[in-house]
Amino acid sequence: MAESVRIAHDEDGIRLDRWFKRRYPALTHGRLEKLLRTGQVRLDGKRAKAADRVVSGQEVRVPPHVTNEPVEETPRPAPVRDTSGLSLQDMILYMDKSVIVLNKPSGLATQGGSGLTRHIDGMLDQLAFEKNQRPRLVHRLDRDTSGVLVIARTVPAAASLARSLAQRDASKVYWALTRGVPQQKRGTIKAALAKEGGRGAERMEVSESEDAKYAITDYAVLGKAGEEFAWVAAKPVTGRTHQIRVHLASLGTPIVGDFKYGAQAARGKGAIADKLHLHARSIDIARPDGGRLVVTAPLSDHMQKSWELLGFNTDDNSDHFAKSKKK
């Protein structure tokens, strides 16, 4: 006799074929397609397709030969071991049933790439905890950028957070140390960006070409040390690759340690390290379960040292973009 299975809350929004893969891993995709074509699988009593998105509370009719078929248990892969001693759990700033927020350290990549064997995405099994599913990235930070990184714990949460980011229902503020001080204390940089260079040497450039994508960054100078260094808060309105780095460099004030866009002008001085001084300080985003999620991340060690050397107050958490919100 066919079995009727209810879609759970944390399965809301996933494709029907992926739901079957999760619930009945022994069922091949080809066999599932045949069951769907012949109407043996039903979603709330109606014919369904593999790409249909299921909704929490719906009923799936599953044929008896699928429910009775023995399934070989596949061992869950062991979490990626971090030989440096870093643990994702040690980076947690905030966690609830839907979301985890990390304070990503500088030097740790968000995702894998050429020559990368250690990255956040490869270690996410460490953050599964009681959930029977793997957490998911919803946005990225450059390898050498530290700070707030949001992780979704469920499929519905990932969809909700991704939607908020796509619709710009999220506010991200970065702190940077620039070499040189922007002429205007507060402003908006509007400069389209395009990818230049071949594979392995790709970089973004301010461009007026047809391929360029518009990019907007609000910024505010929060402090300065003479005319050599400035503490800049940057709020990207758009989310282009390397946007803040390119935009600040376009003012003639590259971020300290950003040799890709500042060349030798990005060098530190004295005890100020030649490491990228860019930190995702805070995020304000719609919470998947309602309300707002606001999280702030303390500075990375090398930036904290630079702030202390230059006499900047790291306890400053005021909203330096409040005036621009009212316009």
C-alpha positions as CSV (number, residue, x, y, z in Angstrom):
1,M,0.0,0.0,0.0
2,A,1.3,3.5,-0.9
3,E,2.5,5.7,1.9
4,S,1.6,9.3,2.5
5,V,4.5,11.4,3.8
6,R,4.1,14.9,5.0
7,I,6.7,17.6,4.1
8,A,8.5,18.8,7.2
9,H,9.1,22.5,8.0
10,D,12.8,22.4,7.3
11,E,12.1,20.8,3.9
12,D,10.0,23.7,2.7
13,G,11.1,25.0,-0.7
14,I,13.3,22.2,-1.9
15,R,12.8,20.4,-5.3
16,L,10.8,17.2,-5.2
17,D,13.6,15.1,-6.7
18,R,16.0,16.4,-4.0
19,W,13.4,15.6,-1.3
20,F,13.3,12.0,-2.6
21,K,17.1,11.8,-2.7
22,R,17.2,12.9,0.9
23,R,14.4,10.6,2.1
24,Y,15.0,7.6,-0.2
25,P,18.7,7.6,-1.3
26,A,18.4,4.1,-3.0
27,L,15.9,5.5,-5.5
28,T,17.7,6.5,-8.7
29,H,16.8,9.6,-10.6
30,G,15.7,7.6,-13.6
31,R,13.3,5.4,-11.6
32,L,11.9,8.5,-9.9
33,E,11.2,10.1,-13.3
34,K,9.4,7.0,-14.5
35,L,7.2,7.0,-11.3
36,L,6.4,10.7,-11.9
37,R,5.5,10.1,-15.6
38,T,3.2,7.3,-14.7
39,G,1.5,9.2,-11.9
40,Q,2.6,6.8,-9.2
41,V,4.0,9.7,-7.2
42,R,1.5,12.4,-6.2
43,L,1.9,15.7,-4.5
44,D,-1.3,16.6,-2.6
45,G,-3.1,14.2,-4.8
46,K,-1.9,15.8,-8.1
47,R,0.7,14.7,-10.6
48,A,4.1,16.3,-10.0
49,K,7.4,17.0,-11.7
50,A,10.9,16.5,-10.4
51,A,11.6,20.2,-10.4
52,D,8.4,21.1,-8.4
53,R,9.1,22.9,-5.1
54,V,7.5,21.2,-2.1
55,V,5.8,23.2,0.6
56,S,5.7,22.5,4.3
57,G,2.6,20.4,5.2
58,Q,2.1,19.0,1.7
59,E,1.5,15.2,1.4
60,V,3.6,13.1,-1.0
61,R,2.2,9.8,-2.1
62,V,5.1,7.3,-2.2
63,P,4.7,3.9,-3.9
64,P,5.1,0.8,-1.6
65,H,8.1,-0.7,-3.5
66,V,10.0,2.6,-2.8
67,T,9.1,2.7,0.9
68,N,9.9,-1.0,1.5
69,E,13.2,-1.0,-0.4
70,P,16.2,-1.6,1.8
71,V,18.6,1.4,1.9
72,E,22.3,1.1,2.5
73,E,23.4,3.6,5.0
74,T,26.0,6.0,3.6
75,P,28.3,7.2,6.3
76,R,28.3,10.9,6.8
77,P,31.7,12.4,5.7
78,A,33.9,13.4,8.5
79,P,34.3,17.1,9.0
80,V,37.3,18.6,7.3
81,R,40.1,18.7,9.8
82,D,41.8,22.1,10.1
83,T,45.5,21.5,10.8
84,S,46.0,25.1,11.9
85,G,43.8,24.5,14.9
86,L,41.0,26.7,13.7
87,S,37.4,25.6,14.4
88,L,34.3,27.0,12.8
89,Q,32.5,26.6,16.1
90,D,35.1,28.9,17.7
91,M,34.1,31.6,15.1
92,I,30.4,31.6,16.0
93,L,29.1,35.1,16.8
94,Y,25.4,34.1,16.8
95,M,23.2,31.0,16.2
96,D,19.5,30.2,16.2
97,K,17.5,27.4,14.6
98,S,17.8,29.0,11.1
99,V,21.0,31.0,11.0
100,I,24.7,30.9,12.1
101,V,26.9,34.0,11.9
102,L,30.6,33.5,11.9
103,N,33.5,36.0,12.4
104,K,35.6,34.8,9.5
105,P,39.4,35.2,10.0
106,S,41.6,36.9,7.4
107,G,43.4,34.3,5.3
108,L,40.7,31.7,5.3
109,A,38.8,31.3,2.0
110,T,35.0,31.2,1.9
111,Q,34.9,28.6,-0.9
112,G,37.4,26.3,-2.7
113,G,39.4,27.3,-5.7
114,S,42.7,26.6,-7.5
115,G,45.2,25.3,-5.0
116,L,42.9,25.7,-2.0
117,T,42.5,22.8,0.3
118,R,41.0,24.6,3.3
119,H,38.0,26.8,3.2
120,I,34.7,27.5,5.1
121,D,32.5,25.7,2.6
122,G,34.5,22.5,3.0
123,M,34.2,22.6,6.8
124,L,30.4,23.3,7.2
125,D,29.7,19.8,8.4
126,Q,31.2,21.0,11.7
127,L,28.1,23.3,12.1
128,A,25.3,20.7,11.4
129,F,24.8,20.2,15.2
130,E,21.3,18.6,15.6
131,K,20.2,19.3,12.1
132,N,20.0,16.4,9.6
133,Q,21.3,18.6,6.8
134,R,24.4,20.5,5.8
135,P,24.5,24.2,6.4
136,R,24.8,26.5,3.4
137,L,26.7,29.6,2.4
138,V,24.5,32.5,1.4
139,H,27.2,35.1,0.5
140,R,31.0,35.3,0.3
141,L,33.9,37.3,1.7
142,D,37.3,37.6,0.0
143,R,39.9,35.3,1.4
144,D,41.8,38.1,3.1
145,T,38.7,40.0,4.3
146,S,37.7,39.2,7.8
147,G,34.3,39.6,9.6
148,V,30.6,38.8,9.5
149,L,29.7,35.7,7.4
150,V,26.1,34.4,7.4
151,I,25.4,30.7,7.1
152,A,21.9,29.2,6.6
153,R,21.1,26.1,8.6
154,T,18.1,25.0,6.5
155,V,17.0,25.1,2.9
156,P,14.2,27.6,3.6
157,A,16.5,29.8,5.6
158,A,19.0,29.8,2.7
159,A,16.2,30.8,0.2
160,S,15.0,33.6,2.6
161,L,18.5,35.0,3.2
162,A,19.4,34.8,-0.5
163,R,16.2,36.7,-1.4
164,S,16.9,39.4,1.2
165,L,20.4,39.9,-0.3
166,A,19.1,39.9,-3.9
167,Q,16.4,42.4,-3.0
168,R,18.9,44.6,-1.1
169,D,17.0,44.1,2.1
170,A,20.3,43.8,3.9
171,S,22.8,46.4,5.1
172,K,26.5,45.5,5.4
173,V,29.1,47.8,6.8
174,Y,32.8,47.3,6.3
175,W,35.7,48.9,8.1
176,A,38.9,49.6,6.2
177,L,42.3,51.3,6.8
178,T,43.3,53.3,3.8
179,R,46.7,54.6,2.9
180,G,45.9,58.3,2.5
181,V,42.7,60.2,3.4
182,P,39.8,60.7,1.1
183,Q,39.3,64.4,0.2
184,Q,35.6,64.3,1.2
185,K,34.8,63.1,4.7
186,R,31.6,61.4,3.5
187,G,30.4,60.5,0.0
188,T,29.1,58.0,-2.5
189,I,31.3,56.4,-5.1
190,K,29.5,55.6,-8.3
191,A,31.8,53.8,-10.7
192,A,30.9,50.8,-13.0
193,L,33.2,47.8,-12.8
194,A,34.4,45.3,-15.4
195,K,36.6,42.3,-15.2
196,E,40.1,42.7,-16.7
197,G,43.0,40.3,-17.3
198,G,43.3,36.6,-18.2
199,R,42.6,33.6,-16.0
200,G,44.7,33.6,-12.9
201,A,45.3,37.3,-13.2
202,E,41.8,38.5,-13.1
203,R,41.0,41.9,-11.5
204,M,38.2,44.4,-11.5
205,E,38.6,47.8,-13.0
206,V,36.6,51.0,-13.1
207,S,35.3,50.9,-16.7
208,E,32.8,52.5,-19.1
209,S,32.6,49.5,-21.4
210,E,29.4,47.8,-22.3
211,D,30.3,44.8,-20.1
212,A,30.8,47.0,-17.0
213,K,28.2,46.6,-14.2
214,Y,27.2,49.6,-12.2
215,A,28.5,49.7,-8.6
216,I,27.7,52.1,-5.8
217,T,29.4,52.4,-2.4
218,D,28.6,54.9,0.4
219,Y,31.6,55.7,2.7
220,A,32.4,57.8,5.7
221,V,35.8,58.7,7.2
222,L,35.6,57.9,10.9
223,G,39.2,58.9,11.9
224,K,42.6,59.7,10.5
225,A,46.2,59.7,11.4
226,G,47.7,62.8,9.8
227,E,47.3,62.5,6.1
228,E,48.9,59.0,6.0
229,F,46.1,56.7,7.1
230,A,42.3,56.9,7.4
231,W,39.7,54.7,9.1
232,V,36.9,54.4,6.6
233,A,33.4,52.8,7.0
234,A,32.1,51.5,3.6
235,K,28.6,50.5,2.9
236,P,28.1,48.7,-0.5
237,V,24.8,49.5,-2.1
238,T,25.5,46.9,-4.9
239,G,27.5,43.7,-4.4
240,R,30.2,43.5,-7.1
241,T,33.4,41.5,-6.8
242,H,36.1,43.5,-5.0
243,Q,33.8,46.6,-5.1
244,I,35.0,48.3,-1.9
245,R,38.6,47.6,-2.7
246,V,38.4,49.1,-6.2
247,H,36.3,52.0,-5.3
248,L,38.5,53.2,-2.4
249,A,41.6,52.7,-4.6
250,S,39.9,54.9,-7.3
251,L,39.9,57.8,-4.8
252,G,43.7,57.5,-4.6
253,T,43.3,55.9,-1.1
254,P,43.9,52.1,-1.5
255,I,43.2,49.8,1.4
256,V,46.4,49.0,3.4
257,G,47.7,45.6,2.3
258,D,45.7,45.5,-0.9
259,F,48.5,45.2,-3.4
260,K,46.2,43.9,-6.1
261,Y,44.6,47.4,-6.4
262,G,47.0,49.7,-4.6
263,A,50.4,48.3,-5.6
264,Q,53.2,49.7,-3.5
265,A,51.1,52.6,-2.4
266,A,49.1,50.1,-0.2
267,R,52.1,49.3,2.0
268,G,51.8,49.7,5.8
269,K,54.3,51.6,7.9
270,G,56.3,50.6,10.9
271,A,54.3,48.1,13.0
272,I,51.3,48.3,10.7
273,A,51.2,45.0,8.9
274,D,51.2,44.6,5.1
275,K,48.0,42.5,5.4
276,L,44.6,43.4,3.9
277,H,42.9,45.8,6.3
278,L,39.3,45.2,5.3
279,H,36.7,43.8,7.8
280,A,33.0,43.1,7.4
281,R,32.0,44.9,10.6
282,S,28.3,44.3,10.7
283,I,25.2,43.1,8.9
284,D,21.5,43.9,9.3
285,I,19.3,41.5,7.4
286,A,15.8,40.2,7.5
287,R,15.6,37.1,9.8
288,P,14.1,34.0,8.1
289,D,11.6,33.6,11.0
290,G,10.7,37.3,11.1
291,G,12.2,40.5,12.5
292,R,15.8,41.7,11.9
293,L,19.1,40.0,12.5
294,V,21.8,42.5,13.5
295,V,25.3,41.2,14.2
296,T,28.6,43.0,14.8
297,A,32.1,41.3,14.5
298,P,35.2,42.4,16.5
299,L,38.2,43.3,14.4
300,S,40.8,40.7,13.3
301,D,44.0,40.7,15.3
302,H,46.2,42.6,12.8
303,M,43.5,45.3,12.3
304,Q,43.0,45.6,16.1
305,K,46.7,46.2,16.5
306,S,46.7,48.9,13.8
307,W,43.7,50.6,15.4
308,E,45.5,50.7,18.7
309,L,48.7,52.0,17.2
310,L,46.8,54.8,15.4
311,G,44.6,55.6,18.4
312,F,41.3,54.7,16.8
313,N,38.4,53.8,19.1
314,T,37.2,50.3,18.3
315,D,34.2,50.6,20.6
316,D,32.6,53.0,18.1
317,N,29.4,51.2,17.0
318,S,27.3,54.2,15.9
319,D,25.5,54.2,12.6
320,H,27.5,56.6,10.5
321,F,25.1,56.2,7.5
322,A,21.9,57.2,9.4
323,K,21.7,60.5,7.6
324,S,21.9,58.9,4.2
325,K,19.0,56.6,5.2
326,K,16.7,59.6,5.8
327,K,17.3,61.2,2.3
